[in-house]
Amino acid sequence: MIDVLFFGVGLLALAVGIWRVVRARRTGAGAGLATSLIALGVALCLLADSAQAIESQLYPSLGRLLSNLATMVAAYGIEVTVAEIGGVAERRRRARLGALIVALVVLTASFFATRGLPIGVGLFDELYRSNPSLVVYIVVYTLYLGLAVADIAVVSAGAVRAGTGALRAGLGIMLVACVFAFAYLIGKIVDLLSDLTAEHPVTKLCRGAFSTVRCSLAVGFPAVSVLLIVVGLTVPAMPALGRAVRDARTRAVLRPLRQHLASRYPDVVRLDDASGTGRERLLTMMSEINDGLLLSGVGPELSPSAAAQMLRSSASAVPDESAEPSEETAFAADVARLRAIAQAFRAEPTAGAANPVQ
């Protein structure tokens, strides 16, 4: 059950993160968000019991360290993303990055300074009293995540009041995710204090993600929090996704007409029609079609049915060899006219032409 929950939510985060990577390559924005989602997915997948059993063959409890490091990187990325949404990206930017680097170094050093780490699932309950380095490990991890979650919650709460629609809904979901994350961190501190004060601390195993209150806090709530984070960060992109789907359908509808006109008038084809976003490609296609329609003599005053009939008639008619030069001549004359206007526009106005009223 725990593996299903962790792998399910982790793979969902990975899938959304990869989708955001593809989108970021097209739009040039959202790379930080994609990194955060991928880091969250990796953290959950590495934390699954079956994955930890394999990772422990390389080094005892290695999966616990790797998943905790990935979680902190994801928290930093979400901090930056939410700060950008809230318009406070530059505020405490260096402090956030510096805190992350220090936390990563301390966590790694304290982990490898501990001897007798368990093989398999990385549960440290029995080791806290005899290994102060593990106390440092868990305190730094919890403190860093607590400050990051608090930062995310504060910025989200401030931005949700100014946001509207999908953005506001996404930020609201992020606030709920922060509540689950806080509950998880409080559970970590309570467990640590319990293990430090118990005479004979024992490893606490969970048979299910929500089998007990402790298991809910330690296992179920982190997964729920990550799921809500994925949803909260994805919801604001839904309108853009819907627009991209509509643009793709429009391009599919226009493609036969564009191909027909491009075959007749190759000069209308843009050299960079395959680059840019989906909306930019649609605009390029529309521009090509409009140019082709003008060259075909199809004016804006014609109805769609009349324009289609005129295109079909001209396509099915026997080619008139004498008409081809006239079309090229008309196109060349239009080019020459536009070049002349452009040259006149760039030229310095004469004294007599300085005032257009004269």
SULVEN-V855588 format. One record per backbone hydrogen bond with DSSP energy under -1.0 kcal/mol. CO is the residue of the C=O (numbers start at 1). NH is the residue of the N-H. If there is no record, write none. Layout:
[[CO & NH] [CO & NH]]
This chain:
[[1 & 5] [2 & 6] [3 & 7] [4 & 8] [5 & 9] [6 & 10] [7 & 11] [8 & 12] [9 & 13] [10 & 14] [11 & 15] [12 & 16] [13 & 17] [14 & 18] [15 & 19] [16 & 20] [17 & 21] [18 & 22] [19 & 23] [20 & 24] [21 & 25] [22 & 26] [23 & 27] [24 & 28] [30 & 34] [31 & 35] [32 & 36] [33 & 37] [34 & 38] [35 & 39] [36 & 40] [37 & 41] [38 & 42] [39 & 43] [40 & 44] [41 & 45] [42 & 46] [43 & 47] [48 & 52] [49 & 53] [50 & 54] [51 & 55] [52 & 56] [54 & 57] [55 & 58] [55 & 59] [59 & 62] [61 & 65] [62 & 66] [63 & 67] [64 & 68] [65 & 69] [66 & 70] [67 & 71] [68 & 72] [69 & 73] [70 & 74] [71 & 75] [72 & 76] [73 & 77] [74 & 78] [75 & 79] [76 & 80] [77 & 81] [78 & 82] [79 & 83] [80 & 84] [81 & 85] [82 & 86] [83 & 88] [90 & 93] [92 & 96] [93 & 97] [94 & 98] [95 & 99] [96 & 100] [97 & 101] [98 & 102] [99 & 103] [100 & 104] [101 & 105] [102 & 106] [103 & 107] [104 & 108] [105 & 109] [106 & 110] [107 & 111] [108 & 112] [109 & 113] [111 & 114] [121 & 123] [124 & 127] [127 & 131] [131 & 134] [131 & 135] [132 & 136] [133 & 137] [134 & 138] [135 & 139] [136 & 140] [137 & 141] [138 & 142] [139 & 143] [140 & 144] [141 & 145] [142 & 146] [143 & 147] [144 & 148] [145 & 149] [146 & 150] [147 & 151] [148 & 152] [149 & 153] [150 & 154] [151 & 155] [152 & 156] [153 & 157] [154 & 158] [155 & 159] [156 & 160] [159 & 163] [164 & 167] [165 & 169] [166 & 170] [167 & 171] [168 & 172] [169 & 173] [170 & 174] [171 & 175] [172 & 176] [173 & 177] [174 & 178] [175 & 179] [176 & 180] [177 & 181] [178 & 182] [179 & 183] [180 & 184] [181 & 185] [182 & 186] [183 & 187] [184 & 188] [185 & 189] [186 & 190] [187 & 191] [188 & 192] [189 & 193] [190 & 194] [191 & 195] [192 & 196] [193 & 197] [194 & 198] [209 & 220] [212 & 216] [213 & 217] [214 & 218] [215 & 219] [215 & 220] [216 & 221] [219 & 223] [220 & 224] [221 & 225] [222 & 226] [223 & 227] [224 & 228] [225 & 229] [226 & 230] [227 & 231] [228 & 232] [229 & 233] [230 & 234] [231 & 235] [234 & 237] [235 & 238] [237 & 241] [238 & 242] [239 & 243] [240 & 244] [241 & 245] [242 & 246] [243 & 247] [244 & 248] [245 & 249] [246 & 250] [247 & 251] [248 & 252] [249 & 253] [250 & 254] [251 & 255] [254 & 258] [255 & 259] [256 & 260] [257 & 261] [258 & 262] [259 & 263] [260 & 264] [261 & 265] [265 & 268] [266 & 269] [272 & 275] [277 & 281] [278 & 282] [279 & 283] [280 & 284] [281 & 285] [282 & 286] [283 & 287] [284 & 288] [285 & 289] [286 & 290] [287 & 291] [288 & 292] [289 & 293] [290 & 294] [291 & 295] [292 & 296] [293 & 298] [294 & 297] [299 & 302] [303 & 307] [304 & 308] [305 & 309] [306 & 310] [307 & 311] [308 & 312] [309 & 313] [310 & 314] [311 & 315] [312 & 316] [313 & 317] [320 & 323] [320 & 324] [323 & 327] [324 & 328] [325 & 329] [326 & 330] [327 & 331] [328 & 332] [329 & 333] [330 & 334] [331 & 335] [332 & 336] [333 & 337] [334 & 338] [335 & 339] [336 & 340] [337 & 341] [338 & 342] [339 & 343] [340 & 344] [341 & 345] [342 & 346] [343 & 347] [355 & 358]]
